[in-house]
Amino acid sequence: MSLESVRAFFAARAPDIHVIVTEASSATVALAAEAHGVAPDQIAKTICLRVGDTAMLVVAAGTTRLDNRKFKDRFGGKARMLEAEEVVALTSHPIGGVCPFGLPAPLPVYCDISLKAFAEVVPAAGATNAAVRLDPTRMATLVNAEWVDVCQAPALQCRIDGLSPYGWGM
């Protein structure tokens, strides 16, 4: 039912966006990048977290990691990853297919600024072999997300490449 809820979400809010279902699994960032022919960072991974009593979704570039200090400063507490059963109960999506689309009930959604480095990102679409392609700003608008800076910047590689942490020239 999860894939169908995502299809219904796009049919109602953005009929020009079509869910892509592949034969190959896209349940991990690496598999998704391979299945869709993009760089791993272009995969928009969705993480289901809880801070205190508040559950939320954070969408970030594929290989980024949460920065505990930034997260705590922004949300006032330590992030706790939810167990698989909790994720399915809150989102209706299986692990590997979790996305901010087609949720059974509203959840706060936050998009990390790491996504802004790309003109197009590829988030999952409610199944371990389904995804969509869209502009990260449009994604944030469609799910009423707030932009946040809660992930670690790949600073060492950026210093080597002469780029800012998100791909812009320094």
VEXZALUM-794437 format. One line per 4 residues: number of its first residue (from 1); their letters; for each residue z, y, x of N, C-alpha, C. Coordinates in pm, 1 decimal, padded with zeros to 6 digits. Each point is the difference from the previous one (the first is absolute). Layout:
N
NUM> a> Z Y X Z Y X Z Y X; ...
This chain:
170
1> msle> 00000.0 -00120.6 00081.4 00000.0 00120.6 -00081.4 00000.0 00127.4 00086.0; 00050.1 -00010.3 00120.8 00010.3 00116.2 00086.8 -00135.8 00062.3 00031.8; -00096.0 -00081.9 00036.2 -00134.3 00049.7 00028.0 -00057.4 00068.2 -00123.5; 00024.5 -00057.0 -00115.0 -00049.9 00059.7 -00124.2 00067.4 00133.8 -00029.0
5> svra> 00128.0 00013.5 00032.6 00066.9 00129.0 -00022.6 -00057.9 00107.8 00091.6; -00040.3 -00038.3 00120.6 -00062.5 00095.6 00092.5 -00138.6 00038.1 -00051.5; -00076.1 -00097.9 -00045.6 -00132.2 00030.5 -00056.9 00013.6 00093.2 -00119.7; 00098.5 -00025.4 -00085.8 00022.3 00085.5 -00117.2 00040.2 00141.5 00043.2
9> ffaa> 00081.6 00010.3 00105.0 00040.4 00130.0 00053.8 -00122.7 00081.6 00039.4; -00091.3 -00061.0 00077.4 -00118.5 00072.8 00044.6 -00097.9 00025.2 -00114.4; -00012.1 -00092.4 -00092.1 -00088.5 00022.1 -00115.0 00044.3 00122.0 -00078.6; 00131.3 00020.4 -00010.7 00053.4 00112.1 -00076.9 00002.4 00131.0 00078.6
13> rapd> 00027.3 -00004.6 00129.1 00022.8 00122.6 00077.2 -00112.0 00037.7 00098.3; -00075.8 -00100.8 00044.9 -00103.9 00027.0 00099.8 -00107.7 -00108.0 -00011.0; -00079.5 00005.2 -00106.0 -00097.9 -00106.9 -00021.9 -00106.5 -00012.4 00109.1; -00010.2 00098.4 00086.9 -00095.2 -00008.6 00110.1 00051.3 -00086.2 00115.9
17> ihvi> 00127.3 -00033.8 -00001.9 00058.3 -00083.3 00105.3 00003.2 -00144.1 -00049.5; -00058.3 -00088.2 00078.6 -00008.5 -00140.3 -00039.2 00084.9 -00086.6 00092.8; 00068.9 -00096.0 -00058.8 00079.9 -00094.3 00077.3 -00094.4 -00097.3 00070.3; 00023.1 -00017.4 00129.0 -00079.8 -00091.2 00081.9 00080.2 -00128.8 00016.9
21> vtea> -00055.5 -00110.5 -00046.6 00064.2 -00129.8 00016.2 -00080.8 -00079.4 00101.8; 00067.8 -00047.3 00104.0 -00066.5 -00075.6 00106.1 00041.6 -00146.3 -00005.8; -00080.1 -00084.8 00059.9 00039.7 -00141.0 00011.7 00107.9 -00013.7 00106.8; -00007.1 00083.9 00100.9 00097.7 -00003.2 00109.0 00130.1 00066.1 -00043.9
25> ssat> 00110.5 -00049.2 00050.9 00129.3 00061.1 -00026.7 00008.3 00136.0 00068.8; 00065.8 00093.7 -00065.2 00027.8 00129.9 00060.7 00150.1 00027.5 -00011.1; 00078.7 -00107.4 00009.7 00144.0 00007.9 -00020.7 00076.0 00067.4 00113.0; -00061.2 00013.4 00116.9 00063.7 00071.7 00110.3 -00091.5 00113.4 00042.6
29> vala> 00052.4 00092.2 00076.5 -00081.2 00111.6 00048.2 -00118.8 -00051.7 00080.5; 00024.4 -00093.9 00090.3 -00108.7 -00052.6 00083.6 -00107.0 -00069.3 -00083.6; 00041.4 -00083.8 -00095.3 -00096.8 -00069.0 -00085.6 -00076.8 00098.8 -00087.4; 00069.4 00099.7 -00052.6 -00065.3 00100.4 -00084.5 -00102.1 00080.4 00079.4
33> aeah> 00035.9 00038.5 00121.6 -00092.7 00076.3 00084.6 -00125.3 -00082.0 00028.6; 00018.6 -00126.5 00028.6 -00114.9 -00087.0 00026.3 -00084.5 -00018.4 -00126.3; 00064.5 -00026.4 -00112.3 -00072.3 -00023.8 -00125.5 -00080.8 00121.5 -00044.7; 00049.1 00120.8 00031.0 -00065.5 00122.5 -00048.3 -00072.3 00077.4 00109.8
37> gvap> 00000.2 -00054.0 00122.3 -00075.9 00061.4 00108.6 00048.9 00137.7 00039.7; 00132.0 00018.4 00002.2 00057.6 00128.8 00039.3 00104.8 -00021.7 00108.9; 00043.9 00107.3 00061.6 00107.5 -00006.9 00098.5 00131.2 -00031.7 -00070.8; 00091.0 -00072.3 00063.4 00127.4 -00033.3 -00063.7 00076.2 00121.4 -00054.4
41> dqia> -00005.2 00113.4 00070.2 00071.5 00118.4 -00049.9 -00058.9 00054.5 -00129.3; -00124.0 -00033.4 -00029.2 -00063.6 00048.3 -00122.7 00046.0 -00077.6 -00123.3; 00068.3 -00111.1 00021.9 00059.7 -00074.0 -00111.4 00123.7 00079.1 -00043.1; 00007.2 00031.0 -00128.9 00114.7 00074.1 -00053.3 00101.2 -00102.2 -00051.3
45> ktic> 00098.4 -00031.2 00084.8 00099.1 -00100.0 -00039.0 00105.4 00063.8 -00088.7; 00045.2 -00075.6 -00098.6 00101.5 00047.4 -00093.5 00127.7 -00079.3 00023.6; 00107.6 00072.3 00027.4 00129.7 -00061.0 00029.4 00094.6 00031.3 -00115.5; 00064.8 -00101.8 -00051.9 00095.1 00017.6 -00110.0 00140.6 00002.6 00059.4
49> lrvg> 00068.3 00112.5 -00019.1 00130.6 00023.8 00062.1 00103.4 00042.7 -00103.0; 00123.8 -00005.7 00043.3 00110.0 00050.7 -00081.5 00091.9 00081.2 00089.9; 00042.6 00115.4 -00053.1 00102.1 00081.7 00064.0 00107.3 00018.7 -00106.1; 00117.2 -00057.7 00024.4 00103.2 00002.5 -00102.7 -00050.7 -00073.6 -00123.2
53> dtam> 00001.3 00067.5 -00114.8 -00047.0 -00060.5 -00124.7 -00146.2 00030.9 -00030.0; -00066.3 00074.0 00087.2 -00136.5 00044.3 -00026.4 -00103.0 -00086.9 00071.0; -00086.6 -00064.3 -00078.5 -00112.5 -00075.2 00055.6 -00118.6 00095.2 00009.2; -00084.9 -00020.6 00099.0 -00115.2 00087.6 00022.0 -00108.8 -00074.6 00074.1
57> lvva> -00119.5 00057.0 -00004.2 -00111.9 -00050.8 00077.9 -00036.7 00104.3 00104.8; -00022.2 -00045.5 00122.4 -00049.2 00086.4 00106.6 -00133.6 -00058.9 00045.0; -00103.7 00082.7 -00003.0 -00133.0 -00041.7 00042.2 -00028.1 00067.4 00133.7; -00039.3 -00080.6 00099.1 -00019.7 00053.0 00135.7 -00118.8 -00067.0 00066.6
61> agtt> -00048.0 00059.7 00107.6 -00108.1 -00059.2 00078.1 00043.0 -00136.3 00052.4; -00095.0 -00091.0 00006.1 00025.1 -00140.7 00024.6 00092.4 -00040.7 00112.1; -00012.0 00059.0 00116.8 00082.3 -00045.8 00111.8 00120.9 00089.4 00026.6; 00021.3 00099.5 -00083.2 00116.2 00086.6 00021.2 00127.6 -00073.1 -00040.9
65> rldn> 00109.0 00047.3 00052.8 00131.9 -00056.0 -00033.5 00087.6 00113.1 -00050.8; 00090.3 -00034.3 -00090.3 00094.8 00100.8 -00047.0 00084.7 00048.5 00116.7; 00027.9 00127.1 00000.7 00090.5 00061.0 00097.2 00134.1 00013.1 -00072.0; 00098.4 -00076.9 00043.1 00129.4 -00002.8 -00070.7 00064.5 00137.3 -00010.9
69> rkfk> -00007.0 00077.8 00106.3 00061.0 00134.1 -00001.2 -00071.4 00091.8 -00098.7; -00133.0 00003.6 00006.3 -00075.9 00084.5 -00092.6 00025.1 -00042.2 -00144.0; 00001.5 -00131.0 -00022.4 00020.3 -00050.0 -00135.4 00138.1 00041.1 -00050.9; 00102.2 -00020.9 00079.9 00136.9 00033.6 -00041.2 00013.9 00149.5 -00024.0
73> drfg> -00060.8 00081.5 00086.3 00005.4 00144.9 -00018.3 -00067.7 00042.0 -00130.6; -00110.1 -00064.7 -00033.9 -00076.1 00036.4 -00120.1 00065.0 -00050.9 -00129.0; 00051.4 -00124.4 00003.7 00048.9 -00062.6 -00122.6 00152.1 -00015.6 -00006.6; 00070.4 00041.6 00104.4 00145.9 -00000.9 -00004.6 00065.1 -00135.4 00013.9
77> gkar> -00072.5 -00097.6 00046.5 00058.1 -00132.7 00019.4 -00095.9 -00090.9 00073.3; 00051.1 -00115.9 00035.3 -00079.8 -00098.0 00073.0 -00088.4 -00078.0 -00097.3; -00123.1 -00024.6 00041.4 -00093.8 -00077.1 -00081.4 00034.7 -00147.5 00007.6; -00007.0 -00066.4 -00115.4 00017.2 -00144.2 -00005.4 -00124.7 -00058.8 -00063.5
81> mlea> -00066.3 -00090.4 00071.9 -00117.8 -00066.5 -00054.0 00045.2 -00094.2 -00111.0; -00076.0 -00003.5 -00105.6 00034.4 -00086.0 -00112.0 -00048.8 -00142.9 00023.8; 00071.5 -00094.3 -00059.0 -00040.3 -00140.2 00005.6 -00125.0 -00018.2 -00085.4; -00075.3 -00104.5 00027.9 -00125.9 -00026.1 -00069.9 00017.0 -00003.0 -00152.1
85> eevv> 00106.1 -00061.8 -00047.6 00021.9 -00008.8 -00144.5 00021.0 00137.6 -00062.0; 00073.2 00085.6 00070.0 00022.8 00136.6 -00048.5 -00130.3 00079.4 -00002.7; -00082.0 -00018.0 00104.5 -00127.9 00070.7 00008.7 -00087.1 -00037.0 -00119.5; -00012.2 -00129.5 -00027.9 -00082.2 -00045.8 -00112.1 00056.5 00051.5 -00132.4
89> alts> 00132.0 -00002.4 -00014.4 00062.2 00047.9 -00124.3 -00026.9 00149.4 -00021.9; 00003.9 00080.2 00106.1 -00018.8 00144.4 -00012.5 -00145.6 00043.2 -00009.9; -00089.0 -00072.9 00070.6 -00139.3 00045.3 00008.5 -00097.9 -00087.6 -00078.4; 00036.3 -00121.6 -00026.4 -00084.2 -00105.4 -00057.8 -00102.8 -00050.8 00100.4
93> hpig> 00005.3 00049.1 00123.7 -00096.1 -00038.8 00102.5 00064.1 -00096.9 00099.9; -00075.6 -00100.0 00045.4 00053.8 -00091.9 00100.2 00002.2 00064.6 00138.6; 00088.0 -00048.7 00085.6 00000.8 00045.0 00139.0 -00140.5 -00024.4 00056.4; -00054.0 00098.6 00069.2 -00136.5 -00007.9 00050.9 -00099.7 00066.8 -00092.8
97> gvcp> 00044.6 00032.0 -00121.9 -00086.5 00068.9 -00095.4 00068.4 00121.7 -00059.8; 00116.0 00035.4 00055.8 00079.1 00111.1 -00053.9 -00075.3 00131.5 00020.5; -00001.9 00079.9 -00105.8 -00068.0 00128.8 00002.1 00067.9 00091.9 -00101.3; -00029.4 00128.8 00003.7 00062.3 00093.4 -00094.3 -00073.5 00011.2 -00133.1
101> fglp> -00097.5 -00087.1 -00026.1 -00082.3 00006.6 -00120.5 00041.8 -00106.6 -00100.9; -00009.9 00032.7 -00127.3 00022.5 -00098.6 -00104.4 00141.0 -00053.8 -00007.9; 00097.9 00083.9 00026.5 00140.2 -00042.6 -00003.1 00048.2 -00015.1 -00144.6; 00089.7 -00095.5 -00026.2 00049.7 -00017.9 -00136.8 00090.0 00115.1 -00046.2
105> aplp> 00065.7 00067.4 00094.3 00085.4 00115.5 -00030.3 -00011.4 00096.7 00117.7; 00017.1 00128.8 -00026.5 -00012.5 00097.2 00109.6 00101.1 -00024.3 00111.9; -00046.6 00016.5 00121.8 00083.9 -00002.9 00120.1 -00036.8 00122.9 00082.4; 00095.3 00057.9 00072.3 -00037.3 00108.8 00090.3 -00093.5 -00054.7 00108.4
109> vycd> -00108.4 00072.0 00025.5 -00096.4 -00039.5 00102.2 -00009.1 00113.2 00102.0; 00005.2 -00037.9 00127.2 -00009.8 00095.3 00109.8 -00112.5 -00044.6 00092.0; -00085.3 00091.5 00038.8 -00107.7 -00027.9 00094.7 00035.4 00064.4 00133.0; 00003.5 -00080.4 00104.3 00028.7 00052.9 00132.8 -00121.6 00075.6 00052.7
113> islk> 00026.1 00105.3 00074.8 -00107.8 00083.7 00051.8 -00093.0 -00073.9 00096.1; 00040.0 -00118.9 00044.7 -00087.5 -00079.2 00086.6 -00132.4 -00032.1 -00068.6; -00002.2 -00002.0 -00132.0 -00122.6 -00028.5 -00075.9 -00100.7 00113.9 00007.9; 00047.8 00121.3 00027.3 -00088.3 00116.5 00001.0 -00099.2 00000.4 00115.8
117> afae> 00015.7 -00092.7 00093.2 -00093.3 -00008.4 00112.9 -00134.3 -00059.7 -00041.5; -00009.3 -00049.5 -00123.0 -00119.3 -00071.7 -00043.5 -00063.5 00063.6 -00122.3; -00131.7 -00002.0 -00003.8 -00073.7 00047.4 -00117.7 00005.7 -00103.9 -00110.4; 00018.5 -00125.5 00038.5 00006.5 -00109.0 -00096.8 00103.4 -00101.0 00047.7
121> vvpa> 00083.0 -00046.7 -00093.1 00096.9 -00105.1 00030.0 -00024.8 -00117.2 -00093.7; 00058.9 -00115.0 00036.4 -00021.4 -00122.0 -00076.5 00136.2 -00060.6 -00036.5; 00054.1 00037.3 -00115.1 00123.7 -00062.0 -00046.5 -00029.9 -00129.0 -00076.6; 00098.6 -00087.2 -00008.0 -00011.2 -00121.9 -00079.9 -00017.2 00039.9 -00146.2
125> agat> -00033.6 -00100.3 -00082.1 -00024.1 00028.1 -00141.9 00058.2 -00108.1 -00089.7; 00124.0 -00040.6 00029.1 00070.1 -00089.2 -00090.7 -00019.0 -00147.9 00022.3; -00075.7 -00040.2 00101.1 -00018.6 -00140.8 00034.7 -00018.8 -00009.6 00150.5; 00020.6 -00117.5 00054.9 -00008.4 -00017.5 00145.3 -00143.4 -00001.6 00051.6
129> naav> -00096.1 00016.9 -00088.1 -00139.4 00008.6 00042.4 -00073.9 00114.0 -00070.4; 00074.9 00101.4 -00041.9 -00060.2 00112.3 -00072.4 00042.6 00132.4 00062.7; -00092.6 00096.7 -00002.3 00027.1 00132.2 00056.5 -00092.3 00102.1 -00064.7; 00024.6 00126.0 00030.6 -00088.5 00108.8 -00040.3 -00022.4 00087.5 00122.5
133> rldp> -00104.2 00080.4 -00005.4 -00028.8 00098.4 00105.3 00004.0 00137.1 -00065.7; 00080.5 00090.6 00057.4 00005.2 00134.6 -00054.4 00058.9 00097.5 00100.1; -00021.4 00126.3 -00027.2 00054.4 00108.6 00080.5 00152.3 -00000.8 -00017.5; 00077.1 00013.4 00108.9 00145.9 -00004.1 -00013.0 00056.9 00110.5 -00088.5
137> trma> -00062.0 00117.2 00000.1 00048.2 00108.2 -00085.7 -00020.2 -00035.8 -00146.6; -00112.4 -00060.3 -00029.9 -00025.0 -00042.6 -00138.2 00098.8 -00109.3 -00039.7; 00027.4 -00092.8 00089.7 00097.2 -00105.0 -00029.1 00134.9 00061.6 -00035.5; 00044.5 00093.7 00081.7 00129.0 00064.3 -00024.1 00001.0 00070.9 -00135.5
141> tlvn> -00108.8 00065.1 -00033.2 -00009.1 00069.5 -00128.8 00004.0 -00099.2 -00115.8; -00073.8 -00108.6 00010.9 -00006.2 -00098.9 -00108.5 00136.1 -00062.0 -00031.4; 00084.5 -00015.7 00101.4 00130.1 -00064.6 -00021.2 00116.2 00099.5 00002.2; -00033.4 00128.7 -00004.3 00102.2 00105.4 00002.3 00094.3 -00012.8 00118.9
145> aewv> -00056.8 -00030.2 00116.1 00080.5 -00018.8 00120.5 00034.5 00133.1 00064.3; 00109.3 -00001.9 00070.5 00040.9 00113.3 00082.4 -00031.2 -00035.2 00144.9; -00054.3 00095.7 00074.3 -00027.1 -00021.5 00141.8 00129.1 00014.4 00078.9; 00024.1 -00092.5 00092.7 00119.4 00002.0 00084.5 -00039.7 -00035.6 00143.4
149> dvcq> 00089.7 00027.4 00092.3 -00017.1 -00037.8 00140.6 00117.8 -00090.3 00035.2; -00016.9 -00131.5 -00020.9 00110.0 -00093.6 00022.3 -00037.1 -00115.4 00093.3; -00115.9 00008.7 00064.4 -00042.0 -00107.0 00090.9 -00000.7 00048.5 00143.7; 00009.2 -00096.6 00090.3 -00006.1 00030.7 00142.1 -00141.8 00039.3 00036.2
153> apal> -00011.8 00099.9 00082.1 -00130.6 00039.8 00051.4 -00027.3 -00081.2 00126.2; -00122.1 -00044.8 00017.7 -00033.7 -00075.9 00121.3 -00013.7 00093.3 00119.9; 00110.5 00060.7 00041.5 -00000.3 00108.8 00097.6 -00055.0 -00038.5 00136.9; 00036.4 -00115.7 00053.3 -00044.5 -00036.1 00133.4 -00151.6 -00011.5 00005.6
157> qcri> -00059.5 -00071.9 -00094.7 -00145.1 -00015.0 -00000.5 -00067.3 00135.2 -00020.0; 00059.6 00085.7 -00079.7 -00058.4 00131.7 -00023.3 00000.8 00084.0 00126.8; 00108.4 -00008.7 00076.0 00004.0 00075.4 00124.2 -00110.1 -00047.7 00094.8; -00025.1 -00130.8 00000.3 -00103.6 -00055.4 00085.8 -00137.5 00047.6 -00046.4
161> dgls> -00022.0 -00001.8 -00132.6 -00129.7 00036.9 -00056.2 -00019.0 00151.0 -00015.6; 00107.2 00079.0 00016.4 -00009.7 00143.7 -00018.1 -00010.7 00040.8 -00145.3; 00058.0 -00080.4 -00087.5 -00005.5 00027.9 -00144.1 00140.7 00023.4 -00053.2; 00005.3 00063.5 -00114.7 00127.7 00011.0 -00069.4 00032.3 -00137.4 -00055.8
165> pygw> 00121.3 -00024.7 -00048.8 00036.0 -00131.7 -00052.3 -00089.5 -00048.7 -00112.7; -00070.7 00085.2 -00069.1 -00080.0 -00045.1 -00112.3 -00149.6 00017.9 00022.6; -00041.7 00006.4 00125.8 -00141.2 -00001.0 00032.6 -00065.3 00134.6 00021.6; 00070.1 00109.6 -00021.0 -00059.4 00131.2 00020.4 00014.9 00038.4 00146.0
169> gm> -00091.4 00076.9 00052.6 00007.9 00042.7 00139.3 00124.6 00084.2 00027.6; 00052.7 -00013.3 00121.8 00119.6 00077.7 00035.3 -00039.1 00124.2 00074.7
